[in-house]
Amino acid sequence: MVKVIHISTVDITVRILLLPLLRHLQLQGYQVYAACKFETKQFQVEGISTWNIRHLTRKVMPLQDCLALLELYLLFRRECPDIVHTH
């Protein structure tokens, strides 16, 4: 099964823009993940694994950026995705 991780800085992108794509990919047999900084603690996407990248921001913040990079590295190392799509 092909693993796909979609990365966005904010969860609203996942909820509004990406959700139809993520569901379509699932129907095609892909294992789909969404990774971003989730603003709402109860964010659940039906059937889609989510990862909270706590230090991911839209602003340039060197320390936060390094911490976000570490979080992404750990996610990639753990999940070994075949495709990573950033938004």
Secondary structure, 3 states (H helix, E strand, C coil): CCEEEEEEEEHHHHHHHHHHHHHHHHHCCCEEEEEEECCCCCCCECCEEEEECCCCCCCCCHHHHHHHHHHHHHHHHHHCCCEEEEC
